[in-house]
Amino acid sequence: FPTRRSSDLKDRMKVEAAYGRMDDAAKGHPYLERERALPGTLLARERFAGRVRVDDRGNAIFPHFDAQGLSGFEIKNKGFTGFASGGTKGLWLSHEAPDDNRLVVTESAIDSLSYAVLFADNRARYASIGGKPNPQQPELIRAAVARMPVGSEIIAAMDADADGAALAAMVRKAVELSGRSDLRFVMQEPFGFKDWNDQLRVKPVFFPAAPTPFLSPD
């Protein structure tokens, strides 16, 4: 990664300060629950602790991470999508556990959360790109792939369109560049819907509260 300039470091500090003032959405989020059909029981899972926050305007906040840590955050609400001023896209990431055996990579954090409801799996970790990728993100995906335990499955769960196919190819390339012959690559897309949240909103799924504590977040 390129060396950061002093202005970049100031921007990062501003992003970190703004993010630090936000509350965890573990107690629920009206927009995500009502408009996006994401159950509060999912947001309360330790897998996603601190990975969804709420700002003072009620927006849903999704932090992005790069090799240095917090790099920015997506801002979502009904009819609105934005990104942290001065921030840069990294990857939105769930927490990781030592016995995980799947990495699900999606286009958006909302799609990752939707996938987690549709295909409940206590041993899956999640990552999202946040739309059109920047030059740094392929390496971040490769690094996320490389962190997976032996014998894991890497799932490119993108939108059912040409852009989604291109992003899935990028994930496949990241798996190849990881040099890990033990990993299995899978491409999966929603059938009959453009993205996973479209599918979830049409076909809501019951998602229970976590029965046991999650392993300590990374």
N, C-alpha and C positions, 0 to 999 in steps of 0.2 A: 504494500500500500504506500502511496506517496506521503512524504513528510508533511505534516500539517503546519500551516502558517499561523502566526499569532492571532489573526482575525478568525481563523477556523476554530482555534481553541476558545476564543471568547464566545463564538456562536455556540459551541458545545456546552460551555458553562451556562449560558442563558437557557439552552434547551433543558439541561439537567435541573436548573433551578425551577423552571416552569413545571416540569414533570413532577418534581418533588413536592409541589404544592397541591397536587391532585390526589383525590381519594380513590382507593381501590373500588372496583365495581362489584365486589364479591356479594354485596347485599342486594344486588339487582340493578338493572338499568332499563328505564321505561322504553327508550327507543329500541334497544336491542331485543327486549322481550316482546313488545307489542308490534313493532314494525318488522322485525327480522325473525321472530319466532324462536329466538334463542332462550332457552329456559334458564331461570335464575339458578337452578341446581347445577347447571353447567358452569356458570360464571363463578360459583362458589367452590368449585373443585380446586384443589391445591395445584393441580397441573397448570392452571391458568392464574394462580395467585399473582397479583400485581401486573399481569400482562394485559389487563383491560382496566382502564381507569376512567374517571369522569372529571371534567373540568368545571369551573364555576358557572359555565353557561349550559351545563347539562349534556355536553357533547361526549360521545364515546371516544376514548383515546387509546390508540394502539402503539406501543413503543417499538422502535426499530433499533437494532443493535448491529454494530460492525465489529471489527477486530479490537477496537479500543473501548467498546462499551456502548452506552446509549448514544445514538447518533441523531435521533429525531423521533417524531411520532405523527401517525396519521390521526386526523380529526374527522369523525363521522357523525352525522345526524340526518334527520329526515330532509332530503333534498339538498344536502350539503356534504362535500368532501374537501378536505384541506390537508395541509401538512405544516408542521412546526416551522415558524419563521427562523431562518438560519440553519435549520436541520437538513440532514441528508438521509436518503433512503439506505437502510441496511436490510436486515430481515426482521420481521416480527417473529418471535420465537416463544413457544411454550417452555415450561421447565422440562428438564431432562432427568431421567432416572437410570440407574446403572443397568437394570434388566429390561430396558426398552428394546423392542425388536422391530419397530417400524418407524419410519420418518415419512410423514405426509407433507408434501409441499404443494401449496395452493397459490392462487393469484392474490387473494386478499385474506386478511385476518378473519373477516366475517365468514368467508368460505371455509377456512380452517375450523372455526368453531361449529359451523353447520355440519361439516363432515364428521366432527367429533360426536355430534348428536346422532347423525344418521348411521354411523358405523362405530358404535361405542367400543372402545378398546383401551383398557387400563395400561397397556404397554406401548402405546403409540405416543410419539412426540410430534409437534407440528411446527411448520415454518411457512411464512408467506412472503411474497415478493412485493406486493403493493402496487400491482399494475405493470406498466412498461419498465423493464429492467434498466438499470444504469450499468456502467462498465465495471463497478466494484462487486455487483451482486453475484455473478457467476462464481467468483472465488469464495464468497461467503457461503454459497450453497455447497461448493466442494468441501469446505471446512466442516459444515454441518453433517454432510455425508460421512466424512472421515471420522467423525466422533462416534458414529454408531457402533454398537457392539457387534461382535463377530456373527455372521449369518443373518444379518438384518435385511429387511425389505425396504426399498425406497420407492415410494408411491408418488408419481407426478399426477396430482388430482386437479387438473386445470379445467378451464371453461371448455364447453363443447363448440369451439369455433377455431378459425385459422390461427388467431393469436394464441389460443390455448395450446394448440399443437406445437407452435414454435417454442413456447415456454417449456413444454414437456420435453422437447428435444434438447433444450438447454440443461434441464435436470439430468437427462440421460448422459449428456456430455460430462457433467460434473461427476457423475458416478464413474465414468470411464477414467477421468483425470485423477480420481482418488486413488487409483491403482489397487482397488480392493476387489479381488476376484470372488470373495466370499459373499458379496452383496447381490441381491436380486432386485432388478429394476422392473417396475410395473407402471403402466400408463392407465389411468382410470378417468373417465369423464361421466358427468350425469347423463342419463338416458332420457330424452324427451324434454330436457330443460337446459338452459344456457349455463347456469352455474349451480353450485350446491345449495346456496341460500334460496334460489328459486324453487328447488326441489323441496327443501324443508318447509317453506312457507305454504306450499300447496299440500304437502303431506306431513303435518306436524308429528313429531315422535315424542313419546313420554321418555323423560330422562331422569332417573332417580338420583337422590342425594348420594354422595360418596359413602359406601358402607364402612370403609376403613381409611385411616389416614394415609395420605400419599407419602412416598419416601421423601426425605428432605430435599426441597428444591435446590437447584444448582445455584 
